[in-house]
Amino acid sequence: MRLDKWLKVSRLIKRRSVANEACDNGRISVSGRPVKASYEVKPGDVLELKFGEKLIRVEVLSTAEIVGKDGADAMYRQL
C-alpha cells in the first residue's frame, strides 16, 4: 500500500492530500531516510512523522485496505 494512503487509512493524518504534502516536504521518514508518498509500506517498517516540534515513531503492523474507526489503532504500534 502507498504511504500516503496508509497514513490516511490508519488515521494518523486526516486527508490523503495532507499526507502527500507531508511526504513531499520531507516530514515522513522510514528507517531514518525521507521517503515519497509512493513508498510501498510493509509490516515491520518504522515510520517517523514530524509535526512541528513533535516527533512520532510508529511501527507498521498491518496494511489492510479498508479499516473502520475502531480498527485503525491496530494498524500500528507507537514506539
N, C-alpha and C positions, 0 to 999 in steps of 0.2 A: 504494500500500500504506500502511496506517496506520503511524504512527511506532512505536507500542508493538510491533506485530507485526514491523516491520523490525528493531528493536533485538534482539528475540529470535532471529529467523532469522539475523541477522548475527553472533550470539553475543557482542555487546558487553555485553548483560545476559542473565543466565541464564533468568529467567522473565518472561512477559508481564505478570503481575501486578506484579512489581517495576518493570518499565519503565513501567507505567501510573502507579504511585505516584510514580516519579521525575518524570514529566511533571506530575502534579498539584502537586508541591512546587516546581515551577519550576527543576528541576535540568537540564532539557534545553532548549536554545535553538537556533533556526535563524536565521542571519544576525543574531545579537545580540538577538533577541526571544524570550521564553519562549513555548512552544507547548504545546498539549494533546496527549493521546495520539491523538486522532482526526486529527491533521495528516497530510495526504497527502504522503508522501516522494517526491521526484522525483530522478532522476540530476542531479548538479550541486549539490545542496543541501549547505551546510556546517553540520554539527551540532556543538554544543559540549555536552559532558557533564561535569557537575561531580560528582565523587565525593569528598566531604570537601574536602581541600585540593588535590586533584588535578584538573586540567582536561584533558580530551581533546578535540581537534578532529579531525573526520573529514569527508571529502568522500564523498558517496554516489555510487557508480559503477553500482550495479545494484539493481533492486527485484524480483528473482526470488522467487516464492512458496515454492519448495522448493529448498533448497540443502543439500548434505552438509557434513560437518565440514570437509573439505578446501577446499570452495568458499566457505566463509563469509568468509575473508580477502579474497577477490576482490570482495566487495560494497562495500568502502570503501577509501579511502586515507587513512592517518593524516597529518595536517598538523603 
